[in-house]
Amino acid sequence: MSRVSRRTGERASPLIVALLSAALLTACTGGGYESAGPFRPKPEGAPPEVGPPSATAPAPIPGEPAKPGSGQNAGDPNVVASGLTVPTGLVLLPDGSAVVGERDSGRLWHVFPDRSPKQQLMTVAGVDAAGDGGLLGLALSPTFDQDGLLYAYLSTATDNRVVRFPLSGGTPNPVLTGIPRGEVHNGGGLLFGADGTLYVGTGDTGNPELSEDPASLAGKVLRIDVFGRPVGGRPYFTRGHRDVTALCPAGEDQLFATDDALDGPDELDVLVDGGDFGAPPRGLPPVAEIAPDEGGLAGCAAAGGTVFLGALDGERVHVLFLDGSGTVTGDPQELLGGQYGRLRSTALDADGGLWLTTSNKDGKGTPDEDDDKVLRVLPPAAQSDSPL
């Protein structure tokens, strides 16, 4: 049984509710924000490297199914792409396909749910992957259908920063710079709220004092607009975090954050404006704690009262059920335990498919010949005698 410390509740929410409610996630990359006019970054620096076109593998039309039994991933229906190196950033596009970023190389790949061959889009310049840094989080512009922009959280040689660039091929422009950078705990969570606000999860660089320092951007969840300006009257949204690796929605106006620890249990937190998640007595309690040997939390996806957490060290997806008050209820479940190795980023699509990336080439895993992979699975419905 998974050793998950949780607040007790009365019953488990069925996973089927999560599948039916997955469409709610679209509000996090669309809803409420309206651009005041054309929004395209000015070219700066050297252009990114773009993968050469391939006459033998042209870009497939989104939605066009691959022939049964064809392609590099024919042997496993859960694998939609393989042969990547530490895919960390993962974001779903409106057409149902995905963009995946490699942590070390900065390469961006276009990946398709029908298991068509992946296509290289570009390479984000300036990425420094020393320690646990690199190209980390990805997020679509809230007006992606108008501007085609992608936002990324990445490490350089001197800082962590948020940049934006056209997915069609353009130069990354800085949005927010100067986030402290270290050999460990560089953060990387990135998520747009329904109102177009960008939430940025950072790490404490191994120095917990920075997470409590209101003047430091380390160990925080930041809340900024698309131009990098603070929203809400303070430079941070929450503080006292160790390493915010992923963010996902917790209802219409709340967010979950995964907080990965160097030692001790990892946490799933529900963020409260101005909240301090540091050590007691000030620290807010987590929704759940994951034991170190089952943790390494690096991915978060949620819908319909069900939360999916990708775990590197645990080599599984932790599935938690929450009641209407946000309390963990019933027994946690696990998916894919030990089947694909270290699991990192997670996302839910509108059809209830759970997307995941493996991280077996990160120096801590045992890679298979075709690692790393991008997976898309349909979580089984939990049995329950009552609905959520």
C-alpha positions as CSV (number, residue, x, y, z in Angstrom):
1,M,0.0,0.0,0.0
2,S,1.3,3.4,-0.8
3,R,2.6,5.2,2.2
4,V,0.7,8.5,1.8
5,S,0.1,10.6,4.8
6,R,-3.3,12.3,4.4
7,R,-6.1,13.9,6.2
8,T,-8.9,11.4,6.6
9,G,-12.3,11.6,4.8
10,E,-15.3,9.4,4.2
11,R,-15.1,8.0,0.7
12,A,-13.1,7.8,-2.4
13,S,-14.0,9.8,-5.5
14,P,-14.3,7.6,-8.7
15,L,-11.7,8.1,-11.3
16,I,-14.4,8.1,-13.9
17,V,-15.4,11.6,-12.6
18,A,-12.0,12.8,-13.4
19,L,-12.2,11.6,-16.9
20,L,-15.6,13.2,-17.5
21,S,-14.4,16.4,-15.9
22,A,-11.0,16.7,-17.7
23,A,-12.4,19.3,-20.1
24,L,-12.4,21.7,-17.1
25,L,-8.7,21.9,-17.5
26,T,-9.0,23.8,-20.7
27,A,-10.0,26.9,-18.7
28,C,-6.4,27.1,-17.5
29,T,-5.1,27.9,-20.9
30,G,-8.0,29.7,-22.4
31,G,-10.7,31.5,-20.4
32,G,-10.9,35.2,-19.2
33,Y,-7.8,36.8,-20.6
34,E,-8.2,39.1,-23.6
35,S,-5.3,40.6,-25.4
36,A,-5.3,44.3,-25.8
37,G,-3.8,44.0,-29.2
38,P,-1.3,42.2,-31.3
39,F,1.2,40.5,-29.1
40,R,4.4,39.2,-30.7
41,P,7.8,39.4,-29.1
42,K,10.6,41.4,-30.8
43,P,13.5,39.3,-32.2
44,E,16.5,39.2,-29.8
45,G,19.8,37.5,-30.1
46,A,20.5,34.5,-32.3
47,P,17.6,32.6,-33.7
48,P,16.8,29.2,-32.2
49,E,18.0,26.0,-34.0
50,V,15.2,24.4,-36.0
51,G,15.2,20.8,-36.9
52,P,15.7,20.1,-40.6
53,P,12.6,19.0,-42.6
54,S,12.5,15.3,-43.4
55,A,11.2,14.1,-46.7
56,T,10.6,10.6,-45.3
57,A,8.7,11.8,-42.2
58,P,6.7,14.9,-43.0
59,A,4.6,16.5,-40.3
60,P,1.4,14.6,-40.0
61,I,-2.0,16.3,-40.1
62,P,-3.3,16.5,-36.5
63,G,-6.0,13.9,-36.0
64,E,-5.1,11.8,-38.9
65,P,-4.7,8.2,-37.5
66,A,-1.6,6.2,-38.0
67,K,-2.0,2.8,-39.7
68,P,-2.5,0.0,-37.1
69,G,0.8,-1.6,-36.2
70,S,2.9,1.0,-37.8
71,G,5.5,3.4,-36.4
72,Q,8.2,3.2,-33.8
73,N,5.8,2.6,-31.0
74,A,3.7,-0.2,-32.5
75,G,4.4,-2.7,-29.6
76,D,2.9,-0.7,-26.8
77,P,-0.3,1.2,-27.2
78,N,0.5,3.4,-24.2
79,V,3.7,4.8,-25.9
80,V,3.0,7.7,-28.2
81,A,6.7,8.7,-28.7
82,S,10.1,7.2,-27.8
83,G,13.8,7.8,-28.2
84,L,13.7,11.2,-26.3
85,T,16.3,12.3,-23.7
86,V,14.8,13.4,-20.3
87,P,11.6,14.9,-21.6
88,T,10.5,17.3,-18.8
89,G,8.3,20.1,-20.2
90,L,4.9,18.9,-21.5
91,V,2.0,20.9,-22.8
92,L,-1.1,20.0,-24.7
93,L,-2.2,21.9,-27.8
94,P,-5.8,22.7,-28.8
95,D,-5.7,20.1,-31.6
96,G,-5.0,17.2,-29.1
97,S,-1.3,16.9,-29.9
98,A,1.4,17.8,-27.4
99,V,4.7,19.7,-27.3
100,V,7.4,18.1,-25.2
101,G,10.7,19.7,-24.2
102,E,13.9,17.9,-23.4
103,R,15.5,19.1,-20.1
104,D,19.2,18.9,-21.2
105,S,19.2,19.8,-24.9
106,G,16.3,22.3,-25.0
107,R,14.8,20.5,-28.0
108,L,11.1,20.8,-28.5
109,W,9.2,17.9,-30.1
110,H,5.7,17.7,-31.5
111,V,4.1,14.5,-30.3
112,F,0.8,13.0,-31.6
113,P,-1.8,10.9,-29.8
114,D,-2.2,8.5,-32.8
115,R,1.5,7.5,-32.3
116,S,2.6,9.1,-35.6
117,P,6.4,9.8,-35.7
118,K,7.4,12.7,-33.5
119,Q,8.6,15.9,-35.2
120,Q,11.4,18.2,-34.0
121,L,10.1,21.8,-33.8
122,M,13.1,23.8,-32.6
123,T,15.8,24.1,-29.9
124,V,15.5,26.7,-27.2
125,A,18.9,28.5,-27.0
126,G,20.7,29.3,-23.8
127,V,19.7,26.3,-21.7
128,D,22.1,25.2,-19.0
129,A,21.3,21.8,-17.5
130,A,23.9,21.6,-14.8
131,G,22.6,20.0,-11.6
132,D,18.8,19.6,-11.9
133,G,18.4,22.7,-14.1
134,G,17.6,22.9,-17.8
135,L,14.4,23.3,-19.8
136,L,11.7,22.6,-17.2
137,G,8.1,23.9,-17.4
138,L,6.1,24.8,-20.5
139,A,2.8,26.7,-20.8
140,L,0.7,27.9,-23.7
141,S,-0.1,31.6,-24.0
142,P,-3.7,32.3,-22.9
143,T,-4.2,33.7,-26.4
144,F,-2.3,30.9,-28.2
145,D,-4.9,30.8,-31.0
146,Q,-4.0,34.4,-31.8
147,D,-0.3,34.7,-31.0
148,G,1.1,31.1,-31.2
149,L,3.3,31.8,-28.2
150,L,4.8,29.2,-25.9
151,Y,6.2,30.1,-22.4
152,A,9.0,28.1,-20.9
153,Y,10.8,28.0,-17.5
154,L,14.5,27.3,-18.0
155,S,17.9,27.5,-16.4
156,T,20.8,29.5,-17.8
157,A,24.3,29.6,-16.5
158,T,23.5,32.4,-14.1
159,D,19.7,32.3,-13.3
160,N,16.4,30.6,-13.8
161,R,14.0,32.5,-16.0
162,V,10.7,32.5,-17.9
163,V,10.9,33.2,-21.6
164,R,8.4,33.2,-24.4
165,F,8.7,32.5,-28.1
166,P,6.5,31.7,-31.2
167,L,6.0,27.9,-31.5
168,S,6.3,28.3,-35.2
169,G,9.9,29.2,-34.8
170,G,11.2,32.4,-33.3
171,T,13.6,33.9,-30.8
172,P,13.0,33.4,-27.0
173,N,12.4,36.7,-25.2
174,P,12.7,37.1,-21.5
175,V,9.6,37.5,-19.4
176,L,11.0,37.2,-15.9
177,T,14.7,36.8,-15.1
178,G,16.8,36.7,-11.9
179,I,15.2,33.7,-10.3
180,P,18.0,32.2,-8.1
181,R,19.7,29.2,-9.7
182,G,21.5,26.3,-7.9
183,E,22.7,22.8,-8.3
184,V,19.5,21.5,-6.8
185,H,15.9,22.7,-6.3
186,N,15.5,24.9,-9.4
187,G,11.7,24.6,-9.5
188,G,10.1,24.8,-12.9
189,G,6.3,24.7,-12.4
190,L,4.5,26.9,-14.9
191,L,0.7,27.4,-15.3
192,F,-1.7,30.0,-16.7
193,G,-4.8,30.7,-14.6
194,A,-8.2,31.2,-16.1
195,D,-7.8,34.9,-16.0
196,G,-4.5,34.9,-17.9
197,T,-2.3,35.2,-14.8
198,L,1.0,33.2,-15.0
199,Y,1.9,31.2,-11.9
200,V,5.6,30.3,-11.7
201,G,6.9,27.7,-9.2
202,T,10.5,28.1,-8.1
203,G,12.9,26.2,-5.8
204,D,15.0,27.3,-2.8
205,T,18.3,26.2,-4.5
206,G,19.0,24.1,-1.4
207,N,18.8,27.1,0.9
208,P,15.5,27.1,2.9
209,E,16.2,30.6,4.2
210,L,15.6,32.0,0.7
211,S,12.1,30.5,0.6
212,E,11.1,32.6,3.6
213,D,12.8,35.8,2.4
214,P,10.1,38.0,0.9
215,A,12.7,39.8,-1.2
216,S,13.9,36.6,-2.9
217,L,12.2,34.8,-5.8
218,A,13.4,31.4,-4.6
219,G,11.2,28.9,-2.9
220,K,8.0,30.6,-4.1
221,V,5.0,30.5,-6.3
222,L,5.1,33.8,-8.2
223,R,2.1,35.4,-9.8
224,I,2.8,37.6,-12.8
225,D,1.2,38.9,-16.0
226,V,2.4,38.0,-19.5
227,F,4.9,40.8,-19.4
228,G,6.5,39.6,-16.1
229,R,5.0,42.2,-13.8
230,P,3.9,41.0,-10.3
231,V,0.1,40.6,-9.8
232,G,-1.6,41.0,-6.4
233,G,0.4,43.6,-4.6
234,R,3.4,41.5,-3.5
235,P,6.3,39.9,-5.4
236,Y,5.1,36.4,-4.5
237,F,1.9,34.5,-4.3
238,T,3.0,31.8,-1.8
239,R,6.4,31.2,0.0
240,G,8.1,28.6,2.1
241,H,8.5,26.0,-0.6
242,R,11.4,23.7,-1.2
243,D,11.1,22.9,-4.9
244,V,7.9,23.6,-6.8
245,T,8.2,21.2,-9.7
246,A,4.6,21.3,-11.0
247,L,1.4,23.3,-10.8
248,C,-2.2,22.2,-11.7
249,P,-5.7,23.5,-11.1
250,A,-7.6,22.7,-7.9
251,G,-11.0,23.9,-8.9
252,E,-12.0,27.2,-10.5
253,D,-9.9,29.5,-8.3
254,Q,-7.3,27.4,-6.5
255,L,-4.0,25.7,-7.5
256,F,-2.2,22.6,-6.4
257,A,1.6,22.6,-6.2
258,T,4.0,19.6,-5.9
259,D,6.9,20.4,-3.5
260,D,9.8,18.0,-3.8
261,A,12.1,17.7,-0.8
262,L,15.8,16.8,-0.7
263,D,15.1,14.8,2.4
264,G,11.8,14.0,4.2
265,P,8.4,13.6,2.5
266,D,7.3,15.4,-0.6
267,E,4.1,17.5,-0.4
268,L,1.0,18.2,-2.4
269,D,-0.1,21.7,-1.4
270,V,-3.3,23.7,-2.1
271,L,-2.1,27.3,-2.6
272,V,-3.6,30.1,-0.6
273,D,-2.9,33.7,-1.5
274,G,-0.1,34.9,0.7
275,G,0.3,31.5,2.3
276,D,3.5,30.3,4.0
277,F,4.3,26.6,3.5
278,G,7.6,26.7,5.5
279,A,8.3,25.0,8.8
280,P,5.7,25.2,11.6
281,P,4.3,27.1,13.4
282,R,3.7,29.4,10.4
283,G,3.6,26.7,7.8
284,L,0.3,25.7,6.3
285,P,-0.3,21.9,6.3
286,P,0.0,20.0,3.1
287,V,-3.0,18.2,1.5
288,A,-0.9,15.0,1.4
289,E,2.7,13.8,2.0
290,I,4.5,11.2,0.0
291,A,7.2,9.0,1.6
292,P,10.7,9.7,0.1
293,D,11.1,6.3,-1.5
294,E,7.8,6.7,-3.2
295,G,8.2,10.4,-4.0
296,G,10.3,12.6,-6.3
297,L,7.1,14.4,-7.2
298,A,7.5,16.1,-10.6
299,G,4.1,16.1,-12.3
300,C,0.6,17.2,-11.4
301,A,-2.8,16.9,-13.2
302,A,-6.2,17.2,-11.6
303,A,-9.9,17.1,-12.5
304,G,-13.2,16.1,-10.8
305,G,-11.7,15.7,-7.4
306,T,-8.9,13.4,-8.5
307,V,-5.2,14.3,-8.6
308,F,-2.5,12.4,-10.5
309,L,1.1,12.9,-9.3
310,G,4.0,11.7,-11.4
311,A,6.8,10.3,-9.2
312,L,10.4,9.9,-10.2
313,D,11.8,8.0,-7.3
314,G,8.4,6.1,-6.8
315,E,8.3,5.1,-10.4
316,R,4.5,5.4,-10.5
317,V,1.6,7.8,-10.6
318,H,0.0,8.5,-7.2
319,V,-3.8,8.9,-7.5
320,L,-5.4,10.8,-4.7
321,F,-9.2,11.5,-4.2
322,L,-10.4,14.7,-2.7
323,D,-13.8,15.7,-1.3
324,G,-15.5,19.1,-1.8
325,S,-13.4,20.6,1.0
326,G,-10.1,19.5,-0.5
327,T,-9.5,16.8,2.0
328,V,-7.9,13.5,0.8
329,T,-10.5,10.8,1.2
330,G,-10.5,7.0,0.8
331,D,-7.4,5.0,-0.1
332,P,-4.8,6.4,-2.6
333,Q,-4.2,4.3,-5.6
334,E,-1.2,4.0,-8.0
335,L,-0.9,3.6,-11.7
336,L,1.9,2.2,-13.8
337,G,3.9,1.2,-10.7
338,G,7.3,-0.1,-11.9
339,Q,6.2,-0.4,-15.5
340,Y,8.0,2.5,-17.2
341,G,10.6,3.6,-14.6
342,R,10.8,7.2,-13.5
343,L,7.7,9.2,-14.3
344,R,7.8,13.0,-14.5
345,S,5.4,15.4,-16.2
346,T,1.7,14.7,-16.3
347,A,-1.3,16.3,-18.2
348,L,-4.9,15.4,-18.8
349,D,-6.5,15.9,-22.2
350,A,-10.1,16.7,-23.0
351,D,-10.8,13.0,-23.7
352,G,-9.6,11.9,-20.3
353,G,-6.2,10.7,-21.5
354,L,-3.4,11.0,-19.0
355,W,-0.1,12.1,-20.7
356,L,3.2,11.3,-19.0
357,T,6.9,11.5,-19.7
358,T,9.6,9.1,-18.4
359,S,12.9,10.3,-17.1
360,N,15.1,7.2,-17.2
361,K,18.1,9.0,-18.9
362,D,18.5,11.5,-16.2
363,G,21.4,9.6,-14.6
364,K,19.3,8.1,-11.9
365,G,17.2,5.7,-13.9
366,T,17.8,2.5,-15.8
367,P,16.8,3.3,-19.4
368,D,15.5,0.8,-21.9
369,E,16.7,0.8,-25.5
370,D,13.8,3.1,-26.6
371,D,13.7,5.5,-23.6
372,D,12.8,8.1,-22.8
373,K,9.1,7.9,-23.7
374,V,5.9,10.0,-23.8
375,L,2.9,8.0,-22.7
376,R,-0.8,8.4,-23.0
377,V,-3.0,6.1,-20.9
378,L,-6.6,5.9,-20.0
379,P,-6.8,5.6,-16.2
380,P,-9.2,2.8,-15.1
381,A,-12.4,3.9,-13.4
382,A,-12.4,3.3,-9.6
383,Q,-15.2,1.3,-8.1
384,S,-17.4,3.3,-5.7
385,D,-20.8,2.9,-4.3
386,S,-21.5,6.6,-4.4
387,P,-20.6,9.5,-6.8
388,L,-18.5,12.5,-5.9
